[in-house]
Amino acid sequence: MTPRLTRMDEYPRHQIDGTFDSVASDSVNWNDGFYFTLGDERTGASVFVGLRLYPNTDVMDGFACATLDGRQYNGRWSRRLRPRNDDLQVGPLRLDIVDPMTVLRLVCDPNDYGMAFDLEWTALHEPFLEEPIVRYEGGRKAYTRNNYDQCCVVQGSLTIGGRTLDVTAQDWVGVRDHSWGHGRTGGGAHPASAPSAAPDPRRGFAMRQWTMVRMPDRVMFWQFHLQADGTFTPFESIVIPRDATKPRWSYSDAVVTHVRKDGLPRVASSVISLTRPDGRIDRFRLDPVGWPVYLQGGGYHDGFNDHLGRGVYRGEEHHEGEQWDVTHPINVGDPSGNFRQRPDAWAEQFATCLNLDNPDDRGFGHQECVLAP
């Protein structure tokens, strides 16, 4: 097929001898896209949204998962990517890049799945670029990923299940990332590939956390896999002052304790002790707010109705969705019977963050916390 030009081809940023219509890799697992999370401390409402492009399966897909009053509303949409790969829109979901890395507009028009929104995201800081991830399995490169993250002020309107909420900067916190690479999505393993004989041991964990919280004068980020022996593989952190003239800095070490909710693989509360560069310890208690959000509703963990996962061609235009009861800590009420719970009950949530040595230092943000069963 003749290569297509995109609007990006106007910019002198080419890194291969083709157009921006194609990528250097021919893997069906190559993907690039956006992830948005938004939570409200007052009502416990939250919204998780994703939009991804899969150039080698010629697919764009997107999702929105919203929770309020113990119910999770899911919408999943996909379409053929080309020739509309300049348009960041799939179904009722649309992303407008108003000012790159500074102002974005995320819209979901009214649809059959119980949610709609029009939200402006304004960055609180320049993006934080995480350490790149490269994983091998038995000598075979199996996974690569680059992410950058931002905490945002979000304003606009959100409707969930017929209830309309005003999204304001005071109570709501938004977190977003942009990621790209050779991920575990986009069509599954090649049928000619041998099954993995040596999974990367760093993928296992007793606890996984990915946390970004907005504090009064700064944004804090950390992520880690805590192993059963108490070691962290990996651990990464950054503290970003809200005053852009002040330097960023990182914590060097962590100790974590937690309480399980009703003895189940769900955190009721956790305390993390983090070591500053000068050796002092900061202690923070994180308490989940609202209800768990299961990203299987967005297509993760093979979560489409056909159980083939994201990035799979399902026709020129495709949509599906449902509502779940998420009032129980880990048991999901799904009348359709499609939901399949993982042993670790993987879900996302927002949480308050309290400095145990300074009660005036209190924040709110996105906390992904997963426990081994």
C-alpha positions in Angstrom: 0.0 0.0 0.0 1.2 3.5 -0.7 2.4 5.3 2.5 0.0 7.9 3.8 0.9 11.3 5.0 -0.3 12.5 8.4 -0.3 16.0 10.0 2.7 14.9 12.0 4.7 14.6 8.8 4.8 18.4 8.6 7.2 18.4 11.6 10.9 17.7 11.2 10.9 14.8 13.7 11.1 11.7 11.5 13.2 8.9 12.9 12.6 6.3 10.2 12.6 6.5 6.4 8.8 6.2 6.3 6.0 8.5 7.2 4.3 8.8 10.6 1.7 6.4 9.2 4.0 3.5 10.1 6.4 2.6 12.9 9.8 0.9 12.9 8.5 -2.3 14.4 6.3 -4.7 12.5 5.0 -6.4 15.8 1.2 -6.6 16.3 2.0 -5.7 19.9 3.3 -2.2 19.1 0.9 0.4 20.5 0.9 4.1 21.5 -1.7 6.0 23.4 -3.1 7.8 26.4 -4.5 7.0 29.9 -6.5 9.3 32.0 -7.7 8.9 35.6 -9.9 11.3 37.5 -11.2 11.1 41.1 -13.4 13.1 43.5 -12.7 12.9 47.2 -16.1 14.2 48.2 -18.4 11.8 46.3 -16.0 8.9 45.7 -16.7 9.1 41.9 -13.9 8.2 39.5 -13.4 8.0 35.8 -10.7 6.0 33.9 -10.3 6.5 30.2 -7.9 5.1 27.6 -7.3 5.7 23.9 -4.7 3.7 21.9 -3.4 3.2 18.4 -2.2 -0.1 17.0 -0.6 0.7 13.7 0.3 -2.9 12.8 -3.3 -4.3 13.4 -4.8 -1.1 11.9 -6.9 -0.5 15.0 -7.8 2.3 17.3 -9.6 1.5 20.5 -10.8 3.4 23.5 -12.7 2.9 26.7 -14.3 4.7 29.6 -14.9 3.2 33.0 -16.8 5.3 35.5 -17.8 4.5 39.1 -20.4 6.2 41.4 -22.7 4.9 44.1 -21.2 1.4 44.0 -21.8 0.9 40.2 -19.2 0.7 37.5 -20.2 1.8 34.0 -18.1 0.5 31.1 -18.0 1.5 27.4 -15.5 0.0 24.9 -15.1 1.2 21.3 -12.9 0.3 18.4 -12.5 1.1 14.7 -10.2 0.7 11.8 -7.3 3.1 12.3 -6.6 4.2 8.8 -7.2 6.5 6.9 -8.4 8.5 10.0 -5.2 8.1 12.1 -4.9 11.8 12.5 -8.3 11.8 14.4 -8.0 10.9 18.0 -11.6 9.8 18.2 -13.3 6.4 18.5 -17.0 6.1 19.0 -18.2 8.9 21.2 -14.7 9.4 22.8 -12.5 12.2 21.6 -9.2 13.7 22.6 -8.2 17.3 21.6 -4.5 18.2 22.1 -5.0 22.0 22.7 -1.4 22.7 23.8 0.9 19.6 23.9 1.8 18.5 27.4 -0.1 21.5 28.9 -3.8 21.5 28.0 -5.9 18.6 26.7 -9.7 18.3 26.2 -11.3 14.9 26.7 -14.9 14.4 25.5 -17.3 11.5 25.7 -20.6 12.3 24.0 -23.8 10.7 25.4 -24.0 7.0 24.6 -25.6 3.7 25.5 -23.4 3.0 28.5 -24.4 5.5 31.1 -21.6 8.1 31.0 -20.7 11.4 29.3 -18.2 14.1 29.9 -16.5 17.2 28.6 -13.3 17.8 30.6 -10.3 20.2 30.3 -7.0 18.9 31.7 -4.4 21.5 32.6 -1.0 20.2 33.7 0.4 21.2 37.1 4.0 20.5 36.0 6.1 19.4 33.1 5.8 15.6 32.5 7.8 13.1 34.4 9.4 10.5 32.2 9.6 7.2 33.9 12.5 4.9 33.5 12.1 2.8 30.3 11.1 -0.8 30.8 12.6 -3.6 28.7 11.8 -7.2 29.6 13.1 -10.5 28.2 11.7 -14.0 28.5 14.2 -16.7 27.9 16.4 -14.4 25.8 13.5 -13.1 23.8 12.5 -9.5 24.0 8.9 -9.6 25.2 8.0 -6.1 26.4 9.2 -2.5 26.0 7.5 0.6 27.4 8.0 4.3 27.8 5.7 6.4 30.0 5.4 10.0 30.9 3.1 11.1 33.7 1.4 14.3 34.8 -0.9 15.4 37.6 -3.6 17.8 36.3 -6.2 20.3 37.2 -9.4 19.1 35.6 -12.6 21.2 35.1 -15.8 20.5 33.3 -18.9 18.3 33.5 -19.4 14.6 34.1 -22.5 12.5 33.9 -22.5 9.0 35.4 -25.7 6.9 35.5 -27.9 9.9 35.0 -26.3 11.9 37.7 -24.4 15.0 36.6 -21.4 16.3 38.6 -19.5 19.5 38.3 -15.8 18.7 38.0 -13.8 21.4 39.9 -10.2 21.9 40.8 -10.9 21.9 44.5 -12.2 18.3 45.0 -11.1 16.5 41.8 -7.6 15.3 40.9 -6.6 14.2 37.4 -3.6 12.0 36.5 -2.6 11.1 33.0 0.1 9.2 31.2 1.2 8.8 27.6 2.9 5.5 26.9 4.2 3.6 23.8 6.1 0.5 23.1 5.9 -3.2 22.5 3.3 -4.1 25.1 1.2 -7.2 26.1 -1.7 -6.2 23.8 -2.6 -5.7 20.2 -3.3 -9.2 18.9 -1.6 -11.6 21.3 1.5 -13.8 20.7 2.4 -14.7 17.2 1.0 -18.2 16.4 4.5 -19.4 15.3 6.1 -18.4 18.7 7.1 -21.0 21.3 5.5 -20.5 24.7 7.5 -18.6 27.2 9.9 -20.9 29.1 11.5 -18.3 31.4 9.2 -15.4 32.5 11.0 -12.3 33.8 11.0 -12.7 37.6 10.6 -9.0 38.1 7.0 -9.2 37.0 6.0 -11.1 40.2 5.3 -9.2 43.4 3.7 -9.4 46.9 2.5 -5.8 46.4 2.5 -3.5 43.4 1.9 0.3 43.9 1.7 3.0 41.3 0.8 6.3 43.0 0.6 9.9 42.0 -0.9 12.4 44.5 -1.4 16.1 44.6 -0.2 17.6 47.9 -0.6 21.3 48.9 2.8 22.4 47.5 4.0 19.5 45.4 3.1 16.4 43.4 4.5 13.1 44.6 5.0 9.9 42.5 6.3 6.5 43.3 6.0 3.0 41.9 7.4 -0.3 43.0 7.0 -4.0 43.1 7.5 -5.2 46.7 8.7 -8.8 46.8 7.9 -11.3 49.6 11.4 -11.0 51.1 10.9 -7.2 51.5 13.0 -6.1 48.6 11.8 -3.6 45.9 12.3 -4.6 42.2 11.9 -1.9 41.0 11.5 1.2 43.0 11.1 4.7 41.4 10.0 8.1 42.8 9.9 11.8 42.1 8.8 14.8 44.1 7.8 17.7 41.9 7.3 21.1 43.6 4.3 23.1 42.4 6.7 26.0 42.2 8.5 25.3 38.9 11.5 27.3 40.0 12.3 24.7 42.7 14.2 21.6 41.8 12.7 18.1 41.7 14.1 15.4 44.0 13.6 11.7 44.7 13.2 9.4 47.6 15.9 6.7 47.8 14.2 3.9 49.8 10.8 2.8 51.1 9.2 0.6 53.8 5.5 -0.3 53.4 2.9 -1.8 55.8 -0.7 -2.4 55.0 -4.0 -3.7 56.3 -6.1 -5.9 54.0 -9.8 -5.2 53.7 -11.7 -8.1 55.3 -8.7 -10.3 54.8 -9.1 -10.1 51.0 -6.6 -9.1 48.4 -7.6 -5.4 48.7 -5.9 -2.7 50.7 -8.0 -1.0 53.4 -5.1 1.3 54.4 -1.4 1.5 53.9 1.6 3.4 55.3 4.7 4.1 53.3 7.9 5.4 54.9 10.2 7.1 52.3 13.8 8.2 52.8 14.8 11.7 51.7 18.2 12.5 50.2 19.3 13.8 53.6 18.3 10.6 55.4 15.2 11.9 57.0 12.0 9.8 56.8 8.6 10.9 55.5 5.7 8.8 56.5 2.4 8.8 54.6 -0.9 7.0 55.2 -3.0 6.2 52.2 -6.7 5.4 52.5 -8.7 4.4 49.5 -11.8 6.5 48.6 -14.8 5.4 46.6 -15.0 2.0 44.9 -12.5 -0.2 43.0 -12.4 0.3 39.3 -11.8 -2.9 37.3 -10.0 -2.2 34.0 -11.3 -5.4 32.5 -14.3 -3.1 31.8 -11.9 -1.2 29.5 -10.6 -4.3 27.7 -7.6 -5.0 29.9 -6.9 -8.6 31.0 -8.7 -9.9 27.8 -11.7 -7.9 28.8 -13.7 -7.5 25.6 -16.7 -9.8 25.2 -14.8 -12.0 22.9 -11.9 -12.2 25.5 -9.3 -11.3 22.9 -8.2 -8.1 24.6 -7.3 -4.7 23.2 -5.9 -3.8 19.8 -7.8 -6.6 17.9 -9.8 -5.8 14.7 -13.5 -6.2 15.4 -14.9 -4.5 12.3 -14.9 -1.0 10.9 -16.8 0.3 14.0 -17.5 -1.7 17.1 -19.0 -0.8 20.5 -19.9 -2.8 23.6 -20.3 -2.2 27.4 -22.2 -3.0 30.6 -22.8 -2.1 34.2 -21.4 -3.9 37.2 -22.1 -3.9 40.9 -18.8 -3.1 42.7 -20.0 -2.6 46.3 -18.2 -5.8 47.5 -14.4 -5.5 48.0 -13.6 -8.0 45.3 -16.7 -9.8 44.1 -18.2 -8.1 41.0 -21.8 -8.4 40.1 -22.0 -8.8 36.4 -25.4 -9.9 35.0 -23.8 -10.7 31.6 -21.4 -13.2 33.1 -18.4 -11.9 31.1 -16.4 -10.6 34.1 -13.6 -13.0 35.1 -11.9 -12.1 38.4 -8.1 -12.4 38.6 -6.6 -14.1 41.7 -5.1 -10.8 42.8 -8.4 -8.9 42.2 -6.5 -6.3 40.2 -8.3 -2.9 40.4 -7.6 0.8 40.5 -8.7 3.4 43.0 -8.1 6.9 44.3 -6.9 7.6 47.9 -6.2 10.3 50.4 -2.6 10.8 51.4 -1.8 12.1 55.0 1.6 13.1 56.2 1.7 11.3 59.6 4.2 13.9 61.0 2.3 16.9 59.7 -1.5 16.7 59.6 -1.7 19.9 57.6 0.2 18.2 54.8 -2.6 16.2 53.1 -3.3 15.3 49.5 -5.4 13.1 47.2 -4.6 11.2 44.1 -4.5 7.9 42.1 -3.2 4.8 43.8 -3.0 1.5 42.1 -2.3 -1.0 44.8 -2.4 -4.7 44.0 -1.7 -7.6 46.5 -0.8 -11.1 45.7 -3.7 -13.4 46.8 
